[in-house]
Amino acid sequence: MTAGTTTQWRDLLVGGNLPRFLVLGFGVWLHAADTLLVATVMPSAVGEIGGVAYLAWTISLYQVASIVAMASTGLLAARLGLRSAMVSCALVYALGCLASALAPDMAVMLIGRALQGLGGGALVALSYVAVAQLFPERLMPRLLALISIIWGVSALCGPLIGGLFASAGLWRGAFWAFGAQALLLVAAALLLLAGARQAAAGAGLRIPYRRLAVLAAAVLAVSEAGARASLALSSLLVLAGLLLLALFLRLDGTAQARLLPRRPFDPSGATGAGLLAVFTLAGASISFTTYGPLLMSLLHGADPLLGGYMVALESASWSIAAILFAGAGPAAEPRLIRCGAIAILLGLIGFALAMPNGPVLALAPWAVLQGAGFGMCWAFIIRRVVAGAAADDRERASSALPTTQLLGYAIGSALAGLVANSLGFADGAAVAEAKLVGFWIFAAFLPVTLVGAVAAWRLARYPGGQAG
């Protein structure tokens, strides 16, 4: 019997474990609730400050900044120490909330979102570093389970908080509230992480600024394409973004200290097939989070709270399905991976048919189906991605998973903006255009979802995730 199986929940109450974990969980909460909070308040925000053409950027910039922050967190913790790194990142997040709360226009809002992404992404990565540093290894399974619960709770509370502020006409208050929480995290970290030892994993490593700059430029080029009404210019920007992404993969593949595993999106191996599935399925599913609340408001008169909770329903279904299928044995894994991918595909089709016609409640089954699809297959995709990597690449494959997921979200959100603005949203959100957008914002991603489903199907063929 391993140490992990003999621990009890009460072990978290001794030796100062619980207060330290609450600090780490606070950092996870700020990041996890942020996207759903912003998805709920942004329809009210663009009504006041304008900039609907850049609505997708509020998601894309946050995700891009989080990617950069996550890739740099190991070195940050090694240089500053865990406590100082967490305090610094919480202050950056708070500064971003301040900018968003005071934003007179979309330009300042986007600056705030980028700062929130830098701080929030780093806080999540630091929380996982801290679990390994500050707690006995035998407690890790229970600590990671608690982190999963925090993600699930944030899916419900993020839209609630944002919806309450937006319904009261105080959307800026949502950013003030999260900025204040970040300052509370600063105080808690200073008090409760005083004994945190300095990390060693990132010592001697340099932040790969050039590769990260190329990656950020790739996503931002696609994001700018989504904000342009000119189809010709948008197409050129998309092409530039794809070329920059290819350059990043080439630079990373030849670097001595790679960020991604070898051949990260090659479907001929388990790791490549799994990462390709993560990237495409994440990118294809972000349209509902990015544009769902706005479309529900324009087409069906849904208030911000209802729109936010329809988005949260997808996240809650993911968490519930993950719990229900967590104990599935190896024999069931291939079926769950394939069924999950099919459920995501069917959910996207359902959204395309239900969003233009309504009513709002007609969206609920598809939100549940898409969320449950992710929940039933995600953990097994991750396990096979890591198991299928070479021995010297497994840690890199594991760390590449959240980065790949965020990259999919960022590019998917940007492409959703491209679809929406090419159909008239760049000139202002009106009901006539909203019906078209409500269909194509989902239908346009069906080919991407099919690629993800095929990649997931191939991944399920490898026994235990090992490369075949």
C-alpha positions as CSV (number, residue, x, y, z in Angstrom):
1,M,0.0,0.0,0.0
2,T,1.4,3.4,-1.0
3,A,1.7,6.3,1.3
4,G,-0.9,8.2,-0.8
5,T,-3.5,5.6,0.1
6,T,-3.0,5.7,3.8
7,T,-3.5,9.4,4.3
8,Q,-6.7,10.9,5.7
9,W,-8.3,14.3,5.0
10,R,-7.5,15.3,8.6
11,D,-3.8,15.1,7.7
12,L,-4.3,18.5,6.0
13,L,-5.2,20.1,9.3
14,V,-1.8,19.4,10.9
15,G,1.5,21.2,10.6
16,G,0.1,24.3,9.0
17,N,-0.9,22.4,5.8
18,L,-4.4,23.8,5.5
19,P,-3.5,27.6,5.7
20,R,-0.7,27.1,3.2
21,F,-3.0,25.3,0.8
22,L,-5.7,28.0,1.1
23,V,-3.1,30.5,-0.2
24,L,-2.4,28.3,-3.2
25,G,-6.1,27.6,-3.8
26,F,-6.8,31.3,-3.7
27,G,-4.4,31.8,-6.6
28,V,-6.1,29.0,-8.6
29,W,-9.5,30.5,-7.9
30,L,-8.5,34.0,-9.3
31,H,-7.4,32.4,-12.5
32,A,-10.1,29.8,-12.8
33,A,-13.0,32.2,-12.2
34,D,-11.6,34.9,-14.4
35,T,-12.7,33.8,-17.9
36,L,-16.3,33.0,-16.9
37,L,-16.5,36.2,-14.9
38,V,-15.3,38.3,-17.9
39,A,-17.6,36.4,-20.4
40,T,-20.5,37.4,-18.2
41,V,-19.7,41.1,-17.7
42,M,-18.3,41.9,-21.2
43,P,-21.7,42.4,-22.9
44,S,-22.4,45.2,-20.4
45,A,-18.8,46.5,-20.7
46,V,-18.9,46.8,-24.5
47,G,-22.3,48.5,-24.2
48,E,-20.6,51.3,-22.3
49,I,-17.0,51.5,-23.7
50,G,-17.6,50.1,-27.2
51,G,-15.1,47.8,-28.9
52,V,-17.3,44.9,-29.7
53,A,-14.9,44.1,-32.6
54,Y,-12.3,43.3,-30.0
55,L,-14.5,41.3,-27.7
56,A,-12.6,38.1,-28.6
57,W,-9.4,39.8,-27.6
58,T,-10.5,39.9,-24.0
59,I,-10.2,36.2,-24.0
60,S,-7.3,35.8,-26.4
61,L,-5.0,38.3,-24.7
62,Y,-5.6,36.7,-21.3
63,Q,-4.8,33.3,-22.6
64,V,-1.7,34.5,-24.5
65,A,-0.3,36.2,-21.4
66,S,-1.1,33.1,-19.3
67,I,0.8,30.9,-21.8
68,V,3.9,33.2,-21.5
69,A,3.6,33.4,-17.7
70,M,3.3,29.6,-17.3
71,A,6.3,29.0,-19.5
72,S,8.4,31.4,-17.3
73,T,7.1,30.4,-13.9
74,G,9.8,27.8,-13.0
75,L,12.6,30.4,-13.5
76,L,10.6,33.0,-11.7
77,A,10.2,30.8,-8.6
78,A,13.9,29.8,-8.7
79,R,15.1,33.4,-8.8
80,L,12.6,35.0,-6.4
81,G,11.6,32.2,-4.2
82,L,8.0,30.9,-3.9
83,R,6.6,33.5,-1.6
84,S,8.1,36.5,-3.4
85,A,7.1,35.1,-6.8
86,M,3.5,34.6,-5.7
87,V,3.3,38.1,-4.2
88,S,4.7,39.6,-7.4
89,C,2.3,37.8,-9.6
90,A,-0.7,38.6,-7.4
91,L,0.3,42.3,-7.6
92,V,0.5,42.1,-11.4
93,Y,-3.0,40.5,-11.5
94,A,-4.3,43.3,-9.2
95,L,-2.8,45.9,-11.4
96,G,-4.6,44.3,-14.4
97,C,-7.9,44.4,-12.5
98,L,-7.3,48.1,-11.7
99,A,-6.8,48.9,-15.4
100,S,-9.9,46.9,-16.4
101,A,-12.0,48.5,-13.8
102,L,-11.0,52.1,-14.8
103,A,-11.0,51.4,-18.6
104,P,-12.4,54.3,-20.6
105,D,-12.2,52.3,-23.8
106,M,-11.4,48.8,-25.1
107,A,-7.7,49.6,-25.5
108,V,-7.2,50.1,-21.8
109,M,-9.4,47.1,-21.1
110,L,-7.1,44.9,-23.2
111,I,-4.0,46.1,-21.4
112,G,-5.7,45.2,-18.1
113,R,-6.7,41.8,-19.5
114,A,-3.1,41.1,-20.6
115,L,-1.8,42.0,-17.1
116,Q,-4.5,39.8,-15.5
117,G,-3.4,36.9,-17.8
118,L,0.3,37.3,-16.8
119,G,-0.5,37.3,-13.1
120,G,-3.3,34.7,-13.1
121,G,-1.4,32.2,-15.3
122,A,1.7,32.4,-13.1
123,L,-0.4,32.0,-9.9
124,V,-1.8,28.7,-11.2
125,A,1.6,27.4,-12.2
126,L,3.1,28.5,-8.9
127,S,0.4,26.7,-7.0
128,Y,1.4,23.4,-8.7
129,V,5.0,24.1,-7.9
130,A,4.1,24.9,-4.3
131,V,2.2,21.6,-3.9
132,A,5.4,19.7,-4.6
133,Q,7.5,22.1,-2.5
134,L,5.5,22.7,0.6
135,F,3.7,19.4,1.4
136,P,4.6,15.8,2.0
137,E,4.4,13.7,-1.2
138,R,1.8,11.4,0.4
139,L,-0.7,14.4,0.5
140,M,-0.4,15.2,-3.2
141,P,-3.4,13.1,-4.4
142,R,-5.7,14.8,-2.0
143,L,-4.3,18.3,-2.7
144,L,-4.7,17.9,-6.4
145,A,-8.3,16.7,-5.8
146,L,-9.0,19.9,-3.8
147,I,-7.6,22.0,-6.7
148,S,-10.0,20.2,-9.1
149,I,-12.8,21.1,-6.7
150,I,-11.7,24.8,-6.8
151,W,-11.9,24.7,-10.6
152,G,-15.5,23.3,-10.4
153,V,-16.6,25.8,-7.9
154,S,-15.2,28.7,-9.9
155,A,-17.3,27.5,-12.9
156,L,-20.4,28.2,-10.8
157,C,-19.3,31.3,-8.8
158,G,-17.5,33.2,-11.6
159,P,-20.7,33.8,-13.7
160,L,-22.7,34.4,-10.5
161,I,-20.4,37.2,-9.4
162,G,-20.1,38.7,-12.8
163,G,-23.8,38.4,-13.5
164,L,-24.7,40.1,-10.2
165,F,-22.5,43.0,-10.9
166,A,-23.6,43.3,-14.6
167,S,-27.3,43.0,-13.7
168,A,-26.9,45.8,-11.3
169,G,-25.2,48.0,-13.9
170,L,-21.9,47.8,-12.0
171,W,-19.8,45.7,-14.3
172,R,-16.6,47.6,-13.2
173,G,-17.3,46.4,-9.7
174,A,-16.5,42.8,-10.8
175,F,-12.9,43.9,-11.6
176,W,-12.6,45.9,-8.3
177,A,-13.8,42.8,-6.4
178,F,-11.2,40.5,-8.0
179,G,-8.4,43.1,-7.6
180,A,-9.2,43.3,-3.9
181,Q,-9.0,39.5,-3.6
182,A,-5.6,39.6,-5.3
183,L,-4.4,42.1,-2.6
184,L,-5.8,39.7,0.1
185,L,-3.7,37.0,-1.5
186,V,-0.6,39.2,-1.3
187,A,-1.2,39.6,2.5
188,A,-1.9,35.9,3.0
189,A,1.2,34.8,1.0
190,L,3.4,37.2,3.1
191,L,2.0,35.8,6.3
192,L,1.6,32.1,5.6
193,L,4.4,31.2,3.1
194,A,7.3,32.6,5.1
195,G,9.0,29.2,5.4
196,A,8.7,28.4,1.7
197,R,12.1,27.3,0.3
198,Q,13.4,28.5,-3.0
199,A,12.7,26.4,-6.0
200,A,15.5,24.6,-7.8
201,A,13.9,23.3,-10.9
202,G,14.4,26.4,-12.9
203,A,17.8,27.3,-11.7
204,G,20.3,28.0,-14.4
205,L,17.6,28.2,-17.1
206,R,17.0,31.3,-19.2
207,I,13.5,32.4,-20.2
208,P,13.2,31.7,-24.0
209,Y,12.2,35.2,-24.8
210,R,12.6,34.8,-28.6
211,R,10.4,31.8,-28.8
212,L,7.8,33.2,-26.5
213,A,7.7,36.4,-28.5
214,V,7.2,34.5,-31.7
215,L,4.4,32.5,-30.1
216,A,2.7,35.6,-28.7
217,A,3.0,37.3,-32.1
218,A,1.4,34.3,-33.8
219,V,-1.7,34.4,-31.5
220,L,-1.9,38.2,-31.6
221,A,-1.8,38.2,-35.5
222,V,-4.7,35.8,-35.6
223,S,-6.5,37.9,-32.9
224,E,-6.0,41.0,-35.0
225,A,-7.5,39.2,-37.9
226,G,-10.6,38.5,-35.8
227,A,-11.0,42.3,-35.2
228,R,-10.8,43.4,-38.8
229,A,-13.8,43.7,-41.1
230,S,-11.7,43.4,-44.3
231,L,-11.7,39.8,-45.3
232,A,-8.5,40.2,-47.4
233,L,-6.6,41.8,-44.5
234,S,-8.0,39.3,-42.1
235,S,-6.8,36.4,-44.3
236,L,-3.3,37.8,-44.5
237,L,-3.2,38.2,-40.8
238,V,-4.3,34.6,-40.3
239,L,-1.7,33.4,-42.7
240,A,1.0,35.4,-40.9
241,G,-0.2,33.9,-37.6
242,L,0.0,30.4,-38.8
243,L,3.5,31.0,-40.3
244,L,4.7,32.4,-37.0
245,L,3.2,29.4,-35.1
246,A,5.1,27.1,-37.5
247,L,8.3,29.2,-36.8
248,F,7.8,28.8,-33.1
249,L,7.4,25.0,-33.4
250,R,10.6,24.9,-35.6
251,L,12.6,27.0,-33.2
252,D,11.4,25.0,-30.2
253,G,12.1,21.7,-31.9
254,T,15.8,22.6,-32.4
255,A,16.3,24.3,-29.0
256,Q,18.4,22.7,-26.4
257,A,15.8,23.4,-23.7
258,R,12.5,22.7,-25.5
259,L,9.1,23.9,-24.2
260,L,7.2,21.2,-26.0
261,P,7.9,17.5,-26.5
262,R,9.3,16.1,-29.7
263,R,6.9,16.3,-32.7
264,P,4.2,17.8,-30.5
265,F,1.3,17.6,-33.0
266,D,2.3,14.5,-35.0
267,P,-0.7,12.2,-34.9
268,S,1.4,9.1,-35.7
269,G,2.4,8.8,-32.1
270,A,0.3,8.9,-28.9
271,T,1.8,12.1,-27.5
272,G,1.3,14.0,-30.8
273,A,-2.2,12.7,-31.3
274,G,-3.2,13.6,-27.8
275,L,-1.8,17.1,-28.0
276,L,-3.4,17.6,-31.4
277,A,-6.7,16.6,-29.9
278,V,-6.2,18.9,-26.9
279,F,-5.4,21.8,-29.2
280,T,-8.2,21.4,-31.7
281,L,-11.0,20.4,-29.3
282,A,-10.2,23.3,-26.9
283,G,-10.0,25.8,-29.8
284,A,-13.3,24.6,-31.3
285,S,-15.2,24.8,-28.1
286,I,-14.3,28.3,-26.9
287,S,-16.9,30.1,-29.1
288,F,-19.7,29.5,-26.6
289,T,-17.7,31.0,-23.8
290,T,-16.6,34.0,-25.9
291,Y,-19.8,34.9,-27.7
292,G,-22.5,32.9,-25.9
293,P,-23.7,35.5,-23.3
294,L,-23.7,38.3,-25.9
295,L,-25.7,36.2,-28.5
296,M,-28.1,35.0,-25.8
297,S,-28.7,38.6,-24.8
298,L,-29.2,39.9,-28.4
299,L,-31.3,37.0,-29.7
300,H,-33.3,35.9,-26.7
301,G,-33.2,38.7,-24.2
302,A,-31.3,36.7,-21.6
303,D,-29.9,38.8,-18.7
304,P,-26.2,38.6,-17.9
305,L,-26.7,36.2,-15.0
306,L,-28.6,33.7,-17.1
307,G,-26.1,33.9,-19.9
308,G,-23.3,33.4,-17.5
309,Y,-24.9,30.3,-16.0
310,M,-25.6,28.8,-19.3
311,V,-21.8,29.0,-20.0
312,A,-21.1,27.7,-16.5
313,L,-23.4,24.7,-17.1
314,E,-20.8,23.4,-19.6
315,S,-18.0,23.7,-17.1
316,A,-20.1,22.1,-14.3
317,S,-20.9,19.2,-16.6
318,W,-17.2,18.8,-17.3
319,S,-16.4,18.5,-13.6
320,I,-19.3,16.2,-12.8
321,A,-18.4,13.8,-15.7
322,A,-14.8,13.9,-14.7
323,I,-15.8,12.7,-11.2
324,L,-18.2,10.1,-12.5
325,F,-15.6,8.5,-14.9
326,A,-12.5,8.9,-12.8
327,G,-12.5,5.3,-11.6
328,A,-12.9,3.8,-15.1
329,G,-10.5,1.0,-15.8
330,P,-8.0,0.7,-18.6
331,A,-10.4,-1.3,-20.7
332,A,-12.9,1.5,-20.7
333,E,-10.4,4.3,-21.6
334,P,-10.5,3.9,-25.4
335,R,-14.3,4.0,-25.4
336,L,-14.4,7.1,-23.2
337,I,-11.9,9.0,-25.3
338,R,-13.9,8.2,-28.5
339,C,-17.3,8.9,-26.9
340,G,-16.0,12.1,-25.4
341,A,-14.8,13.4,-28.7
342,I,-18.1,12.5,-30.4
343,A,-20.1,14.2,-27.6
344,I,-18.1,17.4,-28.2
345,L,-18.8,17.3,-31.9
346,L,-22.5,16.7,-31.3
347,G,-22.6,19.6,-28.8
348,L,-21.1,21.9,-31.4
349,I,-23.8,20.9,-33.9
350,G,-26.5,21.4,-31.3
351,F,-25.2,24.9,-30.5
352,A,-25.2,25.9,-34.2
353,L,-28.9,24.8,-34.6
354,A,-30.2,26.1,-31.2
355,M,-28.5,29.4,-30.8
356,P,-30.2,31.3,-33.7
357,N,-33.6,29.9,-33.0
358,G,-33.7,29.6,-29.2
359,P,-35.1,29.6,-26.6
360,V,-32.2,29.9,-24.2
361,L,-33.1,26.7,-22.4
362,A,-32.7,24.8,-25.7
363,L,-29.0,25.5,-25.4
364,A,-28.8,23.6,-22.1
365,P,-28.6,20.0,-23.4
366,W,-25.8,20.9,-25.8
367,A,-23.9,22.7,-23.1
368,V,-24.2,19.6,-20.9
369,L,-23.2,17.3,-23.8
370,Q,-20.1,19.3,-24.7
371,G,-19.0,19.7,-21.1
372,A,-19.6,16.1,-20.3
373,G,-17.7,15.1,-23.4
374,F,-14.6,16.8,-22.2
375,G,-15.1,15.4,-18.7
376,M,-15.3,11.8,-19.8
377,C,-12.2,11.9,-21.9
378,W,-9.9,14.7,-20.8
379,A,-8.1,12.8,-17.9
380,F,-7.4,9.8,-20.1
381,I,-6.1,11.9,-23.0
382,I,-3.7,13.6,-20.6
383,R,-2.6,10.2,-19.1
384,R,-1.9,8.8,-22.6
385,V,-0.1,11.9,-23.7
386,V,2.4,11.6,-20.9
387,A,2.6,7.8,-21.1
388,G,3.3,7.9,-24.8
389,A,6.2,10.3,-24.5
390,A,9.8,9.1,-24.4
391,A,11.3,8.8,-20.9
392,D,13.2,12.0,-21.2
393,D,10.2,13.9,-22.6
394,R,7.5,13.0,-20.1
395,E,7.9,15.9,-17.8
396,R,7.9,18.2,-20.9
397,A,4.8,16.5,-22.2
398,S,3.0,17.0,-18.9
399,S,3.9,20.7,-18.7
400,A,2.9,21.2,-22.4
401,L,-0.7,20.1,-21.7
402,P,-2.0,23.3,-20.1
403,T,0.0,25.4,-22.5
404,T,-1.5,23.6,-25.5
405,Q,-5.0,23.9,-24.0
406,L,-4.6,27.6,-23.5
407,L,-3.1,28.0,-26.9
408,G,-6.1,26.3,-28.4
409,Y,-8.4,28.6,-26.5
410,A,-6.6,31.7,-27.5
411,I,-6.5,30.9,-31.2
412,G,-10.0,29.5,-31.2
413,S,-11.3,32.7,-29.6
414,A,-9.5,34.8,-32.1
415,L,-10.9,32.8,-35.0
416,A,-14.3,33.1,-33.5
417,G,-13.8,36.8,-33.6
418,L,-12.8,36.6,-37.3
419,V,-16.1,34.7,-38.1
420,A,-18.2,37.1,-36.1
421,N,-16.7,40.3,-37.5
422,S,-16.8,39.0,-41.1
423,L,-20.5,38.6,-40.7
424,G,-21.1,42.2,-39.5
425,F,-20.2,42.3,-35.8
426,A,-17.4,44.7,-36.5
427,D,-19.9,47.4,-37.3
428,G,-21.9,46.8,-34.1
429,A,-23.9,44.0,-32.5
430,A,-27.4,43.9,-34.1
431,V,-30.0,41.2,-34.1
432,A,-29.9,40.6,-37.9
433,E,-26.2,39.9,-37.8
434,A,-26.5,38.0,-34.5
435,K,-28.6,35.3,-36.1
436,L,-26.0,34.6,-38.8
437,V,-23.2,34.7,-36.2
438,G,-25.2,32.4,-33.9
439,F,-25.0,29.7,-36.5
440,W,-21.6,30.2,-38.1
441,I,-19.7,30.9,-34.9
442,F,-20.2,27.1,-34.2
443,A,-20.6,25.6,-37.7
444,A,-17.3,27.1,-38.9
445,F,-15.5,25.0,-36.2
446,L,-16.9,21.7,-37.3
447,P,-13.9,20.8,-39.5
448,V,-11.6,21.7,-36.6
449,T,-13.6,19.5,-34.2
450,L,-13.5,16.6,-36.8
451,V,-9.7,16.9,-36.8
452,G,-9.7,16.7,-33.0
453,A,-12.1,13.7,-33.0
454,V,-9.9,11.8,-35.5
455,A,-6.8,12.6,-33.4
456,A,-8.6,11.3,-30.2
457,W,-9.7,8.2,-32.1
458,R,-6.1,7.5,-33.1
459,L,-4.9,8.1,-29.5
460,A,-7.4,5.5,-28.3
461,R,-5.8,2.9,-30.5
462,Y,-2.5,3.0,-28.6
463,P,-2.4,0.5,-25.8
464,G,-2.1,2.5,-22.5
465,G,-1.0,5.5,-24.5
466,Q,2.3,4.0,-25.5
467,A,3.6,5.0,-29.0
468,G,3.0,2.4,-31.4
